[in-house]
Amino acid sequence: MGEGAATDTHRLPQAVLFACTHNVIRSPMAAGLLRLRWGKRIWVESCGLRGGGERDPFVTAVMDEVGVDLSRHRPKSFADLDDASFDLIVSLAPEAHHRALEFTRTLAVDVEYWPTFDPSLAQGSRDQRLDEYRAVRDAIAQRLERRFGRPPSAQA
């Protein structure tokens, strides 16, 4: 297998939860990107501390650019999760990390913290803001590849 490929898919978690603040930008991006790469092998979900916010059109636009359709994503909170059977929870914001640790206090789940900039804080023109969203998307994609490798079908 080539560099960056998952050498032992048995080490892949079976279910991953991505968590951020509102489940509108970072966690849906991460979940969508992981589904794109490993969706047949890993069950992926996302949530936030507070769900129910409005969809962010910048997220939809930059994810469409890489073939991930988030147009039907509906933000949810930890309380809205139907199942807590995750092998790994990845938190993308400090508050979400604290909540993930509380959530897993009685569960045998790995928790990782990937500090990720909130691109909704970016200022500037529409194009400048889109560039910030792309930078976050691409940083998450790189982190996913380092953590999970590439699925066998994605190798060159």
N, C-alpha and C positions, 0 to 999 in steps of 0.2 A: 504494500500500500504506500502511496505517496506521502510526502510530508503534510502534516495537518489532518491526515485521515485518522479516523477512529480505529485504533489497532485492536481493540477488544470491545465489541459492541455490548458484551455482557456487563461491562462497567457502566453503561449508560443507565440513567435513572428511567424508570417506567413512567413516572408522572412528575411533571415540573409545574410549579406555580411561580409566576412573576408578580411582584407586588410593588406598587408605588403609592403616591398620595391620593390621586383621584381616579386611577384606572382609565385615564383618557389619552395619555401620551406615551410615557415610557414603558409601562408594563404591557399595553397592547402591542407596541412595536416589537418588544422582545418576544412575546408569545407568537406573534405573526411570523417573525423571522425564524423562530425555532420550528414552528409548524411547517414552514416552507421547506426546511432542510430535513427534519426528522419526523414529520407528522405521522408517518406510518409506523414508526417505532416508539415514539414517546408521546404520551398524552399530555397536552399543554393547556394551561388555564392561566388567567390573570385576574387580579383584583386590586383594590386600593383601600386605603383607610376609610375613605368616604367615596362611595360609588354614586351613580346617578347623575353625574355631571353631563354636560352636553358634549357631543362629539367635536373634536378639533379638526377643522377642514385642512389644516396644514399636515396633520398626521396622515389623513386619508390620501392627500396628494403625494407626499414623499414615499409612502408605502406602495402606492400604485406604481410608482416608478420602478420598483424592484419586484413587481408581480405579487404583492400581498394586498388582498382586498379586505379593508377594515370597515367598509361602509355599513356592515350590519352589526358591528361591535356595539354592545350595550354595557356601559360601565357598571361594575358591581363592587361591593365591599367584601371584606372577610366574612361578614355575617350572611352574605348572599350566596356563599359557596354551597353547592349541593353535597360536596364530598370533601373530606379532609385527608384523603389517602394519597398524600404526595411523598415522594422520596426526597425531593429537593425543593426548597423555597428560595428563590433569588429575590432579594429586596433591592430596589433601585433608588430609594430615598431613605434618609436617616429615620424618619418617623415610621416608615413601613418596616424597617429592620427591627425596631423595637417591638412593633406589633407582631411581626413574624416570630420573634423569639417568645413572646407571650403565648401566641397561638400554638406553638410546638412544645410548650412546657411539659405536657403529658404525652407527647407523641415522639416516636423514633424517626425524626426527620432531620436531614441536613439543611442548614440555613447558610446561605452565602450573601454577603453584602457587596454589591457592585455600585459604588457611588456614581450617579449619572446626573448630569446637568439637566435642569428643567428648561427646555427650549422656549417655553411660553414666556419666560422672563426676558427673552431677547428683544431688543429694540431695533428700530430701523425700518427700512422699506420692506415691502412684501418679499422681494427677492432675498434681501439680507436675512429676514426671518426664516424663509424656506431653507436657506443655507445652514442655519443653526439646527433646524430640524433634521436636515440631511446628515449633518455632522454627528448628531446624537444617534440617528439610525445606523450610520456606518460604524460608530464606536461600539454600539451594542452588537452588531453583526460580527465584528472582529473578536469581541469578548466571547460570543457564542462559539465561534470557530475554535478559539483557544480552549474553551472549556469542554466542548462536545465533539470537536473534530468535524470532519466532513462525512456525510453519508457516502457509502461506496459508489452510488450512482452519480455523485457530484464531482467525482475525480476526473482530472484531465488525462 
